[in-house]
Amino acid sequence: MYNINDKGYYGEFGGAYIPEMLYPNVEELRQNYLKIMAEPSFKEEFDQLLKDYVGRPSPLYLAKRLSEKYNTKIYLKREDLNHTGAHKINNTIGQILMAQRLGKKRIIAETGAGQHGVATATVCALMGMECIVYMGEIDIARQAPNVARMKMLGAKVLPALSGSRTLKDATNEAIRDWINNPVNTHYIIGSVVGPHPYPDMVARFQAVVSEEIQWQLQEKEGKSTPDYVVACVGGGSNAAGAFYHYLENTDVKLIAVEAAGKGIHSGESAATSILGKEGIIHGSKTLLMQTDDGQITEPYSISAGLDYPGVGPMHAHLYKTGRAEFISITDDEAMTAGLELSQLEGIIPAIETAHSLAIFDHKKFKEDDVVVINLSGRGDKDLQNYIDYFKL
């Protein structure tokens, strides 16, 4: 009911709305991705790299001081401890193996916060493949350390100079490149967005997160199901991974946390569930922030990874059906929550992740609730933002 159907839709959202020139690329992937993922040799190589290269499983950590403060049991799924500092690597490892098996020699990607760009550059270096990363000019300026990492890893970082010069525009540039280089190039999309089969493929690669939560919780709590799973959502890949194995189990409540920026109705926000209407962006039908005549509205968030004007089709469906509760968190609330985790638990989170940690002022939990928060990334890349905000 909440998973993708055989036509590539989650309910009424999804599909592949693409120009004819992209059809061969997307169709090749659609026809092969499930077969390739089911091959024992693929699974073995994927699992081995996740273990020995990424450092999985990532710990499930009981945050004692945070739990005491909010009088509920809070577990943090430590995706920040993965190689490259976020959940993004789970998907890029999967997709580089996919690209190899499809005979591709050149990899392109888009990135906002730079974490996906770094993760893509990392796996390209690992496999000796050419890597081009498109990044909005504004994001290049505000995420300089990640740009330096990508270059050091051998990637070419190309600025997107159109529109808002952020993630959406970087995605447009990557799609143009793919149209021009259909035979030798694989486009590694970093989130559960884009035309089918990308949302499903990325969700499957990220599903390792909820797969681990199940057995880790069994060890710690004697049950594999938490009461709540919480994750931030831009496009929504870390949330898709954390929710994946619980989608059909309605005893587990899902909370998706969006960026309200300077306030939901401030005109500077990325709260797609509230502000979005049905539309098509980057090849899929989903909820999308747009003007009355269908022009995409510029999103805003202090976190470069959440300022996407849409949301992945899985999340649009979870919102529309009420399966997931969506909570919108402002810049100020997220920054405060990021500082609080740092000082209560000694963990500096990415600003994206800090949005998830800010829900406790919006929602009350019972003392015996088990709340798992996907700690999707570490805050090293955001240090300058934290310094500027708190005048550290």
C-alpha positions in Angstrom: 0.0 0.0 0.0 2.8 2.4 0.8 5.5 0.8 -1.4 5.8 1.5 -5.1 3.5 -0.3 -7.5 4.6 -2.0 -10.8 3.9 1.1 -12.8 6.3 3.2 -10.7 3.8 5.0 -8.6 3.2 5.5 -4.9 -0.5 6.0 -5.0 -1.0 8.9 -7.4 2.7 10.1 -7.1 5.8 9.0 -9.1 6.0 7.9 -12.7 8.6 8.9 -15.3 7.7 12.2 -16.9 10.7 12.7 -19.1 11.7 14.1 -22.5 11.9 11.5 -25.2 15.7 12.0 -25.4 16.0 10.6 -21.8 13.8 7.6 -22.3 16.5 5.1 -23.4 18.7 6.0 -20.3 15.8 5.7 -17.8 14.3 2.6 -19.5 17.6 0.7 -19.5 17.8 1.3 -15.7 14.2 0.4 -15.1 14.5 -2.9 -17.0 17.6 -3.9 -15.1 17.8 -2.5 -11.6 15.8 -5.1 -9.7 17.5 -8.0 -11.6 20.9 -6.6 -10.9 20.1 -5.9 -7.2 18.9 -9.5 -6.8 22.1 -11.1 -8.2 24.1 -12.8 -5.4 27.4 -11.3 -6.6 25.9 -7.8 -6.5 24.5 -8.3 -3.0 27.7 -9.8 -1.7 29.8 -6.9 -3.1 27.4 -4.3 -1.8 27.2 -5.8 1.7 31.0 -6.2 1.8 31.6 -2.6 0.9 29.1 -1.3 3.4 30.9 -3.3 6.1 34.5 -2.8 5.3 34.5 0.6 3.5 31.5 2.5 4.9 31.8 1.0 8.4 28.3 -0.4 8.8 26.4 -1.3 10.8 26.1 2.2 12.2 25.3 2.1 15.9 21.9 2.7 17.4 22.7 4.9 20.4 20.4 5.5 23.4 20.8 9.3 24.0 20.5 9.2 27.8 20.7 12.9 28.6 18.4 13.9 25.7 15.9 11.2 26.8 16.0 12.6 30.4 15.3 16.1 29.2 12.3 15.2 27.1 11.1 12.3 29.3 11.0 9.6 26.6 13.4 7.0 25.2 15.3 8.6 22.4 17.6 6.4 20.2 19.9 7.9 17.6 20.7 5.9 14.4 24.2 7.1 13.9 24.5 7.5 10.1 26.8 10.4 10.9 29.5 7.8 11.7 29.5 6.4 8.1 32.5 7.1 5.9 32.0 10.6 4.4 29.8 11.6 7.3 26.2 10.9 6.2 23.8 8.3 4.9 24.5 9.3 1.3 27.2 6.8 0.8 24.8 3.8 1.2 23.2 4.8 -2.1 26.3 5.9 -4.0 27.9 2.5 -3.3 24.8 0.8 -4.6 24.6 3.0 -7.7 28.3 2.8 -8.7 28.0 -1.1 -8.6 24.8 -0.7 -10.7 26.6 1.6 -13.2 29.5 -0.9 -13.5 27.2 -3.7 -14.3 25.4 -1.6 -17.0 28.8 -0.9 -18.6 28.9 2.8 -17.8 32.3 4.6 -17.6 31.4 8.2 -16.6 29.3 9.3 -13.6 27.4 12.6 -13.1 25.6 13.8 -10.0 24.0 16.8 -8.5 24.5 18.1 -5.0 23.1 20.7 -2.6 24.8 20.5 0.7 27.7 18.7 -1.0 27.3 15.4 1.0 26.0 13.5 -2.0 28.6 15.1 -4.2 31.3 13.9 -1.8 29.8 10.4 -1.5 29.7 10.2 -5.3 33.2 11.5 -5.8 34.3 9.0 -3.1 32.9 5.9 -4.8 34.2 7.1 -8.2 37.7 7.3 -6.8 37.2 3.9 -5.3 36.2 2.4 -8.6 38.4 4.6 -10.9 35.6 6.3 -12.8 35.3 9.8 -14.2 33.1 12.0 -11.9 31.3 15.3 -12.7 29.3 17.0 -10.0 26.9 19.8 -10.7 26.4 22.2 -7.8 24.6 25.5 -7.5 26.9 28.5 -7.4 25.4 29.6 -4.1 25.8 26.2 -2.5 29.4 26.1 -3.8 30.0 29.2 -1.7 28.3 28.1 1.5 29.6 24.5 1.4 33.3 25.2 0.6 34.8 22.4 2.6 32.7 19.8 0.7 33.7 21.4 -2.6 37.4 21.0 -1.6 36.8 17.4 -0.7 35.2 16.6 -4.0 38.1 18.1 -5.9 40.6 16.3 -3.7 38.8 13.0 -4.5 39.3 13.8 -8.2 35.9 15.0 -9.2 35.2 18.0 -11.4 32.7 20.4 -9.8 30.7 22.4 -12.3 28.6 25.4 -11.0 25.0 25.8 -11.9 24.6 29.5 -12.8 20.8 29.6 -13.6 17.7 30.2 -11.5 18.3 30.2 -7.7 21.8 28.7 -8.3 21.0 25.9 -5.8 20.0 22.2 -5.8 17.1 22.4 -8.3 19.3 24.2 -10.8 22.2 21.7 -10.3 19.7 18.9 -11.0 18.6 20.6 -14.3 22.3 20.8 -15.4 22.9 17.2 -14.6 19.8 16.1 -16.6 21.0 18.2 -19.6 24.4 16.5 -19.4 22.7 13.0 -19.3 20.7 13.8 -22.4 23.9 14.7 -24.2 25.8 11.6 -23.0 23.3 8.8 -23.0 25.5 5.8 -23.8 28.5 6.0 -21.4 27.1 8.0 -18.5 25.2 7.0 -15.4 23.4 9.7 -13.4 23.7 9.0 -9.7 20.6 10.8 -8.2 21.2 11.5 -4.5 17.7 11.3 -3.2 14.3 9.5 -3.6 13.4 12.0 -6.4 13.5 11.9 -10.2 11.8 9.6 -12.7 11.0 5.9 -11.8 13.0 3.8 -11.0 15.2 6.3 -9.1 12.9 6.9 -6.0 12.5 3.1 -5.5 16.1 2.2 -6.3 17.5 4.9 -3.9 15.0 3.8 -1.2 16.1 0.2 -1.5 19.8 1.1 -1.2 19.0 3.3 1.9 16.7 0.6 3.4 19.8 -0.9 5.1 19.1 1.8 7.8 15.7 0.4 8.9 17.0 -3.1 8.4 19.6 -2.5 11.0 17.3 -0.6 13.3 15.1 -3.7 13.5 17.7 -6.1 14.9 19.5 -3.4 16.9 16.2 -2.5 18.7 15.5 -6.2 19.2 18.9 -6.4 21.0 18.3 -3.3 23.1 14.5 -3.3 23.8 13.5 -6.9 23.1 11.3 -5.7 20.2 12.1 -4.8 16.6 9.5 -2.0 16.3 9.9 1.5 17.7 6.9 3.6 18.5 8.1 6.4 16.3 10.7 6.8 13.6 11.7 10.4 12.9 13.8 11.7 10.0 14.3 15.0 8.2 13.0 15.3 4.6 14.4 17.4 1.7 14.1 15.0 -1.2 13.8 12.4 1.5 16.4 9.6 1.1 17.4 9.3 4.7 13.8 9.2 5.7 13.0 6.7 3.0 15.7 4.4 4.4 14.7 4.8 8.0 11.0 4.3 7.2 11.4 1.5 4.6 10.9 -1.7 6.7 8.2 -0.1 8.7 6.0 1.3 5.9 3.3 -1.3 6.1 3.5 -1.7 9.9 1.1 1.0 11.0 1.9 0.4 14.7 5.1 2.3 14.0 4.3 6.0 13.6 6.4 7.9 11.0 7.4 11.5 11.4 8.9 13.5 8.5 10.5 16.8 9.5 10.7 19.6 6.9 12.4 22.9 6.8 10.1 25.9 7.6 13.0 28.3 7.0 12.1 31.7 8.4 8.5 30.5 8.9 6.0 28.5 6.9 4.3 31.5 5.4 7.3 33.9 5.4 8.0 33.4 1.7 11.3 31.9 2.7 10.6 28.2 3.5 10.8 24.7 2.2 7.8 23.2 3.9 6.6 21.3 0.8 3.8 19.3 2.5 2.0 22.5 3.6 2.9 24.8 0.7 3.1 22.2 -2.1 0.6 21.3 -4.8 0.6 18.4 -7.2 3.0 19.0 -10.0 5.9 17.5 -11.9 9.6 18.2 -11.1 12.7 16.4 -12.4 10.7 13.6 -14.0 8.2 12.6 -11.3 4.7 13.7 -10.2 4.8 14.8 -6.6 4.1 17.7 -4.2 5.8 20.8 -5.3 6.0 24.4 -4.2 4.7 26.4 -7.1 2.9 29.6 -8.1 -0.7 29.7 -9.2 0.4 29.4 -12.9 2.7 26.4 -12.1 6.1 28.1 -11.9 8.4 26.5 -9.3 8.8 28.6 -6.2 12.3 29.1 -4.8 12.7 27.2 -1.6 14.7 28.5 1.4 16.4 26.8 4.3 19.5 27.5 6.4 20.4 23.9 5.6 21.6 23.4 2.0 20.3 19.9 2.0 16.7 20.7 2.7 16.0 23.6 0.3 14.4 21.5 -2.4 11.1 22.8 -3.8 9.5 19.3 -3.9 9.6 16.1 -2.0 10.1 12.5 -3.2 6.9 10.8 -4.4 7.1 8.2 -1.6 6.8 11.0 0.9 4.1 12.8 -1.0 2.1 9.6 -0.8 2.9 9.1 2.9 1.7 12.7 3.5 -1.5 12.4 1.4 -2.6 9.1 3.0 -1.7 10.3 6.5 0.7 7.4 7.0 3.4 9.9 8.0 3.0 13.0 10.1 4.9 16.0 8.7 6.3 18.6 11.1 7.8 21.9 9.9 10.8 23.3 11.8 12.2 26.8 11.4 15.9 27.7 11.0 16.0 29.0 14.6 14.5 25.9 16.1 16.9 23.7 14.1 20.0 25.6 15.1 19.0 25.6 18.8 18.4 21.8 18.6 21.8 21.3 17.0 23.5 23.1 19.8 21.5 21.2 22.4 22.5 17.8 21.0 26.1 19.0 20.9 26.1 20.0 24.5 23.9 17.2 25.9 25.4 14.2 24.0 28.7 15.4 22.6 27.4 14.9 19.0 27.5 17.8 16.5 24.7 17.1 14.0 24.4 18.3 10.4 21.9 21.2 10.3 19.6 19.0 8.2 19.5 16.4 11.0 19.1 19.1 13.6 15.6 19.8 12.2 14.6 16.3 13.4 15.9 16.9 16.8 13.8 20.0 17.2 10.4 18.2 17.2 10.3 17.8 21.0 8.9 21.3 21.4 6.1 20.5 18.9 5.2 17.0 20.0 4.9 15.3 23.3 5.9 11.6 23.7 5.1 9.2 26.5 7.7 8.1 29.0 7.8 4.6 27.6 7.7 5.5 23.9 10.7 4.3 21.9 11.6 7.2 19.5 14.3 6.5 16.9 15.7 9.5 15.2 17.8 9.0 12.1 20.9 11.1 12.7 21.6 11.4 9.0 24.7 13.5 9.0 27.5 15.0 11.1 27.9 18.7 11.5 31.5 19.3 10.3 30.4 20.7 7.0 28.1 23.2 8.8 30.6 24.5 11.3 30.8 27.9 9.7 27.0 28.2 9.8 27.0 27.3 13.5 29.9 29.8 14.1 28.0 32.6 12.3 24.7 31.9 13.9 25.8 31.5 17.5 28.8 33.9 17.2 31.0 31.2 18.6 
